Amino acid sequence: MKHLALFTALLATLFALAACHPEEQETLRHIAYTVDDAAEQHVTTRTEAEFNALLEQFCHYAEEGSTVTFHGAPASRRHKPAGIQPSKDATTYSTTSRDEIKAWMRDMEAAGMTVTVTYDSETGTWNGTAYANAQQPRGVATFVNLADPNYNGPTVFVTIDSLNRTAYVNFDNEHYSQWHIPVGIFDGIWQYDDIHLILHTDNGDTLCLNHLMGDTMLLRLYPAAPCRTLHEHSIVVTRAPQEWQTWYSDQVGGIVLNVLPNVIETYPEIHLGQICAPGAYLINCPCPIVTGSCELQRYYTDLPDIDWELSLRYSYINDSSYYRVDSLGLSGDFLLDRTVTLHDLRQFPGCASQYIFNRVN
């Protein structure tokens, strides 16, 4: 209870610091920590001042005689300090300077390490140990909205990468006016007892996955600001068939591609896909990849360094209209490879000529 009260006080401190530094650039950190044998706690800091206040609180715990252990979300998406890389062996550090131990804790967290800190009151020495996070089997699960003959809503995919605490959310854009669900890639998801997964979007929205029964989940959005009453904020999803694939490209602000292979028995196979590229329309260059449901049609080619020519045939639910994006190439195979490349053969000057996708699940 003592540490819970301190944690509440810490939150007040963080908000006060944020108010004092409104101009400070946002730097999200998702930190998990334990104090002695208490249950693991989670906190998100949004500025350097907030993170410094959190490290100060950890030092306070240690001064009271506690052992503090913490780690952050994978640091691969943040800048690592020069010369610091995670080590398989434990790294130790001792100092009598509070500022030095905080600086070391900051560097170790940025390098993706789990950090333990204690304080020796007799010598006035801070003692730290840092070690690389244990490598666990990669756990990835994809969920899709339930099939219902009377359903008239978006096709929703949610892929959860539990090891990297990352969620990929994708749904067709025909129902944006009716549904209010964030799309794209989200870092720093956490698991709780009563809420299976929770994540925060850049604008402060909260997206939760509540476990209902079996492999069925309720995806629900809690908007940070009021929105139109016509919006629906929840949808039921269940575990997707094993053959569904999730691919991701970090280009054009992030592209999520869900693929169902071999749904049409032709050779070369035609795959069904759903693409989420919310940032594509913001770039100056024409982008061949847009948000929507489509067929990925492959054709034989004699072009060098390309395995197939590719056409994306985008379709809509409410009518039979579609439009086709041609002049594309494909290097790689969705069934065999972990990386594929989509080529834009139009070669607009100064624009991207290829988009590299990596398999998530």
C-alpha positions as CSV (number, residue, x, y, z in Angstrom):
1,M,0.0,0.0,0.0
2,K,2.9,2.3,0.7
3,H,4.2,1.9,-2.8
4,L,0.8,2.3,-4.3
5,A,0.4,5.6,-2.5
6,L,3.8,6.7,-3.8
7,F,2.8,5.6,-7.3
8,T,-0.3,7.8,-7.1
9,A,1.9,10.7,-5.9
10,L,4.2,10.0,-8.8
11,L,1.5,10.4,-11.4
12,A,0.6,13.8,-9.9
13,T,4.2,14.8,-10.2
14,L,4.4,13.7,-13.8
15,F,1.4,15.7,-14.8
16,A,2.7,18.7,-13.0
17,L,6.0,18.4,-14.8
18,A,4.2,18.1,-18.1
19,A,2.4,21.3,-17.4
20,C,5.6,23.1,-16.7
21,H,7.1,22.0,-20.0
22,P,4.4,22.4,-22.7
23,E,6.9,23.0,-25.4
24,E,8.9,19.8,-24.8
25,Q,8.9,17.3,-27.6
26,E,6.9,14.1,-26.8
27,T,9.0,11.0,-26.3
28,L,6.8,8.0,-25.3
29,R,8.2,5.4,-23.0
30,H,6.2,2.4,-21.7
31,I,7.8,1.2,-18.5
32,A,7.1,-1.9,-16.4
33,Y,8.5,-2.0,-12.9
34,T,8.4,-3.9,-9.6
35,V,9.4,-2.8,-6.1
36,D,10.5,-5.7,-4.0
37,D,8.0,-8.6,-4.4
38,A,5.0,-6.4,-5.2
39,A,3.0,-6.9,-8.4
40,E,4.3,-5.4,-11.6
41,Q,3.2,-1.9,-12.3
42,H,3.0,-0.1,-15.7
43,V,3.4,3.6,-16.5
44,T,3.7,5.6,-19.7
45,T,5.9,8.8,-19.7
46,R,5.5,11.2,-22.6
47,T,8.4,13.6,-22.0
48,E,12.0,13.6,-20.8
49,A,10.9,15.5,-17.7
50,E,8.3,12.8,-16.9
51,F,10.8,10.0,-17.4
52,N,13.4,11.8,-15.2
53,A,10.7,12.1,-12.5
54,L,10.1,8.4,-12.7
55,L,13.8,7.6,-12.3
56,E,13.8,9.9,-9.3
57,Q,11.0,8.0,-7.8
58,F,12.9,4.7,-8.3
59,C,15.8,6.2,-6.5
60,H,13.5,7.2,-3.7
61,Y,12.2,3.6,-3.4
62,A,15.8,2.3,-3.3
63,E,16.8,4.8,-0.6
64,E,14.0,3.4,1.6
65,G,15.6,0.0,1.3
66,S,13.7,-1.5,-1.6
67,T,15.0,-3.3,-4.7
68,V,13.6,-1.7,-7.9
69,T,13.6,-3.6,-11.2
70,F,12.3,-2.0,-14.4
71,H,12.4,-2.3,-18.2
72,G,10.8,-0.6,-21.1
73,A,9.1,-1.6,-24.4
74,P,11.6,-2.7,-27.0
75,A,14.1,0.1,-27.7
76,S,14.5,-0.7,-31.4
77,R,12.0,2.1,-32.3
78,R,14.0,4.7,-30.3
79,H,17.5,6.1,-30.6
80,K,20.0,4.0,-28.6
81,P,22.9,5.9,-27.0
82,A,26.1,5.6,-29.0
83,G,28.3,2.7,-28.1
84,I,25.7,1.0,-25.8
85,Q,24.3,-2.4,-27.0
86,P,22.5,-5.0,-25.0
87,S,24.9,-7.6,-23.5
88,K,24.2,-11.3,-22.9
89,D,26.2,-10.8,-19.6
90,A,25.0,-8.7,-16.7
91,T,26.4,-5.2,-16.6
92,T,27.0,-3.7,-13.1
93,Y,27.5,-0.1,-12.0
94,S,28.2,1.6,-8.7
95,T,28.3,5.2,-7.8
96,T,27.7,7.6,-4.9
97,S,26.1,10.2,-7.2
98,R,22.4,10.2,-7.6
99,D,22.6,12.0,-11.0
100,E,25.1,9.4,-12.3
101,I,23.0,6.4,-11.3
102,K,20.0,8.0,-13.0
103,A,22.0,8.7,-16.2
104,W,23.1,5.1,-16.2
105,M,19.6,3.8,-15.7
106,R,18.4,6.0,-18.6
107,D,21.1,4.6,-20.9
108,M,20.4,1.0,-19.9
109,E,16.7,1.3,-20.5
110,A,17.3,2.9,-23.9
111,A,19.6,0.0,-24.8
112,G,16.7,-2.4,-24.1
113,M,18.0,-3.8,-20.8
114,T,16.2,-4.8,-17.6
115,V,17.6,-2.7,-14.8
116,T,17.8,-3.5,-11.0
117,V,18.8,-0.8,-8.6
118,T,19.6,-0.9,-4.8
119,Y,21.1,1.6,-2.3
120,D,23.6,0.9,0.4
121,S,22.8,3.4,3.2
122,E,26.0,2.6,5.1
123,T,28.3,3.6,2.2
124,G,25.9,5.9,0.4
125,T,26.5,3.9,-2.8
126,W,24.0,3.2,-5.6
127,N,24.4,-0.3,-7.1
128,G,22.9,-1.2,-10.5
129,T,22.7,-4.3,-12.5
130,A,21.4,-4.5,-16.1
131,Y,20.9,-7.5,-18.3
132,A,19.3,-8.2,-21.7
133,N,15.7,-9.1,-21.6
134,A,15.2,-12.8,-21.8
135,Q,14.5,-14.1,-25.3
136,Q,11.0,-15.6,-25.4
137,P,9.3,-17.5,-28.2
138,R,7.6,-15.0,-30.5
139,G,3.9,-15.0,-29.8
140,V,1.7,-13.5,-32.6
141,A,-2.0,-13.9,-32.8
142,T,-4.5,-12.4,-35.4
143,F,-8.1,-11.7,-34.7
144,V,-10.9,-10.9,-37.2
145,N,-14.5,-9.7,-36.8
146,L,-17.1,-12.5,-36.5
147,A,-18.8,-13.7,-39.8
148,D,-22.5,-12.8,-39.6
149,P,-24.9,-12.9,-42.5
150,N,-26.6,-9.8,-41.2
151,Y,-23.4,-7.9,-40.5
152,N,-22.9,-4.7,-42.3
153,G,-19.6,-3.3,-41.0
154,P,-15.9,-3.3,-41.7
155,T,-13.7,-6.3,-41.9
156,V,-11.4,-5.8,-39.0
157,F,-8.0,-7.4,-38.3
158,V,-6.0,-7.1,-35.1
159,T,-2.6,-8.8,-35.0
160,I,-1.0,-8.9,-31.6
161,D,2.8,-9.4,-31.3
162,S,3.1,-10.1,-27.6
163,L,6.9,-10.3,-27.5
164,N,7.4,-6.8,-28.9
165,R,4.2,-5.4,-27.3
166,T,3.0,-4.3,-30.7
167,A,-0.5,-4.3,-32.3
168,Y,-1.4,-4.0,-36.0
169,V,-5.0,-2.8,-36.6
170,N,-6.5,-2.9,-40.1
171,F,-10.0,-2.5,-41.5
172,D,-11.5,-1.4,-44.8
173,N,-12.1,2.3,-45.2
174,E,-15.6,2.1,-46.6
175,H,-17.1,2.4,-43.1
176,Y,-14.9,5.2,-41.6
177,S,-18.0,7.4,-41.3
178,Q,-19.8,4.8,-39.2
179,W,-17.0,3.2,-37.2
180,H,-14.4,4.9,-35.0
181,I,-11.6,2.5,-34.6
182,P,-7.9,3.6,-35.0
183,V,-5.8,1.8,-37.6
184,G,-2.1,1.3,-38.1
185,I,0.7,0.1,-35.8
186,F,0.7,0.7,-32.1
187,D,3.7,0.2,-29.7
188,G,3.7,-0.4,-26.0
189,I,0.7,-2.6,-25.4
190,W,0.2,-4.0,-21.9
191,Q,-1.7,-7.0,-20.5
192,Y,-3.9,-6.6,-17.4
193,D,-6.0,-8.9,-15.3
194,D,-9.4,-7.6,-16.3
195,I,-8.5,-6.1,-19.7
196,H,-6.6,-8.5,-22.0
197,L,-4.7,-5.8,-23.9
198,I,-4.7,-2.0,-23.8
199,L,-2.9,0.5,-26.0
200,H,-2.9,4.3,-26.4
201,T,-3.0,6.1,-29.7
202,D,-1.1,9.3,-30.5
203,N,-4.1,11.5,-29.8
204,G,-4.8,10.0,-26.4
205,D,-7.4,7.5,-27.4
206,T,-7.5,4.1,-25.6
207,L,-8.1,0.9,-27.4
208,C,-8.9,-2.2,-25.3
209,L,-9.3,-5.9,-26.2
210,N,-11.5,-7.6,-23.6
211,H,-11.6,-11.3,-23.4
212,L,-15.2,-12.6,-23.8
213,M,-14.9,-16.4,-24.1
214,G,-12.6,-18.9,-25.8
215,D,-10.9,-17.1,-28.7
216,T,-13.5,-14.3,-28.8
217,M,-12.5,-10.8,-27.9
218,L,-14.3,-7.4,-27.7
219,L,-12.4,-4.6,-29.4
220,R,-13.5,-1.3,-27.9
221,L,-12.3,2.3,-28.3
222,Y,-12.5,4.9,-25.5
223,P,-12.0,8.3,-27.3
224,A,-10.1,11.0,-25.6
225,A,-12.5,13.6,-26.9
226,P,-16.2,13.5,-27.6
227,C,-17.2,12.4,-31.1
228,R,-20.4,12.1,-33.1
229,T,-23.0,9.8,-31.6
230,L,-23.3,8.0,-35.0
231,H,-19.9,6.5,-34.4
232,E,-19.8,2.9,-33.1
233,H,-16.8,2.2,-30.8
234,S,-16.8,-1.6,-30.3
235,I,-16.7,-4.8,-32.4
236,V,-16.4,-8.5,-31.6
237,V,-13.4,-10.3,-33.1
238,T,-12.3,-13.9,-32.9
239,R,-9.1,-15.8,-33.7
240,A,-8.4,-15.7,-37.4
241,P,-7.8,-18.9,-39.5
242,Q,-4.2,-20.0,-39.5
243,E,-3.6,-19.2,-43.1
244,W,-4.3,-15.5,-42.7
245,Q,-1.1,-13.5,-42.9
246,T,-0.1,-10.1,-41.6
247,W,2.6,-8.1,-43.3
248,Y,4.0,-4.6,-42.4
249,S,6.0,-1.9,-44.2
250,D,7.3,1.1,-42.3
251,Q,7.2,3.2,-45.5
252,V,4.5,5.9,-46.2
253,G,4.0,6.3,-42.5
254,G,3.3,2.5,-42.0
255,I,1.4,0.0,-44.1
256,V,-0.4,-3.0,-42.7
257,L,-1.3,-5.8,-45.2
258,N,-3.4,-8.8,-44.4
259,V,-3.4,-11.6,-47.0
260,L,-5.4,-14.7,-47.4
261,P,-3.5,-17.0,-49.8
262,N,-4.9,-19.4,-52.4
263,V,-8.6,-18.3,-52.1
264,I,-9.0,-18.5,-55.9
265,E,-7.7,-21.7,-57.5
266,T,-5.8,-20.4,-60.4
267,Y,-2.1,-20.6,-61.2
268,P,-0.5,-18.2,-60.5
269,E,-2.6,-18.0,-57.4
270,I,-4.8,-14.9,-56.7
271,H,-4.7,-13.8,-53.1
272,L,-7.3,-11.7,-51.2
273,G,-5.8,-8.8,-49.3
274,Q,-6.8,-5.9,-47.1
275,I,-4.4,-2.9,-47.0
276,C,-4.3,-0.2,-44.3
277,A,-2.2,2.8,-45.5
278,P,-3.6,5.8,-43.7
279,G,-0.7,8.0,-44.5
280,A,-0.5,7.3,-48.2
281,Y,-2.7,10.3,-49.2
282,L,-0.5,12.7,-47.2
283,I,2.6,12.2,-49.3
284,N,3.4,14.3,-52.4
285,C,4.2,11.4,-54.6
286,P,1.6,9.1,-56.1
287,C,1.4,5.9,-54.0
288,P,0.1,2.7,-55.7
289,I,-0.9,1.2,-52.3
290,V,-4.1,2.6,-50.7
291,T,-6.5,1.5,-48.0
292,G,-9.1,-1.0,-49.0
293,S,-10.0,-4.6,-49.8
294,C,-8.5,-6.0,-52.9
295,E,-7.4,-9.0,-55.0
296,L,-3.7,-9.4,-55.5
297,Q,-3.5,-10.8,-59.0
298,R,-0.1,-12.2,-60.1
299,Y,1.1,-12.6,-63.7
300,Y,4.1,-14.2,-65.3
301,T,6.8,-11.7,-66.3
302,D,10.1,-11.5,-68.1
303,L,11.1,-8.3,-66.4
304,P,14.5,-8.6,-64.7
305,D,14.8,-8.8,-60.9
306,I,11.0,-9.2,-60.5
307,D,9.3,-12.6,-59.9
308,W,5.8,-11.5,-60.9
309,E,3.9,-8.6,-62.3
310,L,1.1,-7.6,-60.0
311,S,-2.3,-6.0,-60.1
312,L,-4.3,-4.8,-57.2
313,R,-8.1,-4.9,-57.9
314,Y,-9.8,-2.9,-55.2
315,S,-13.5,-3.7,-54.6
316,Y,-16.3,-2.3,-52.4
317,I,-19.0,-4.1,-50.4
318,N,-22.1,-2.1,-51.3
319,D,-21.8,-2.4,-55.1
320,S,-19.8,-4.3,-57.7
321,S,-17.5,-1.4,-58.7
322,Y,-13.8,-1.8,-58.4
323,Y,-10.7,-0.1,-59.7
324,R,-7.4,-1.6,-60.6
325,V,-3.8,-0.5,-59.9
326,D,-1.5,-1.9,-62.5
327,S,2.2,-1.4,-63.3
328,L,3.3,-3.2,-60.2
329,G,5.8,-5.9,-59.6
330,L,6.4,-8.5,-56.9
331,S,9.6,-10.0,-55.6
332,G,9.2,-12.9,-53.3
333,D,6.4,-15.3,-52.4
334,F,3.8,-14.8,-49.7
335,L,3.7,-18.6,-49.0
336,L,7.5,-19.1,-48.8
337,D,9.2,-15.9,-47.8
338,R,9.4,-13.6,-44.7
339,T,10.1,-10.5,-46.8
340,V,8.4,-9.5,-50.1
341,T,8.9,-6.3,-52.2
342,L,6.2,-4.5,-54.1
343,H,7.6,-2.5,-57.0
344,D,6.1,0.5,-58.6
345,L,7.0,0.2,-62.2
346,R,5.8,3.6,-63.2
347,Q,9.0,5.2,-61.9
348,F,7.7,8.6,-61.1
349,P,10.7,10.9,-60.6
350,G,11.7,11.3,-56.9
351,C,9.0,8.9,-55.7
352,A,9.5,5.5,-54.0
353,S,9.9,2.7,-56.5
354,Q,9.5,-0.2,-54.1
355,Y,7.8,-1.0,-50.8
356,I,9.4,-3.7,-48.6
357,F,7.0,-5.8,-46.4
358,N,8.0,-8.1,-43.6
359,R,5.9,-11.0,-42.3
360,V,4.6,-10.4,-38.8
361,N,2.9,-13.7,-38.0
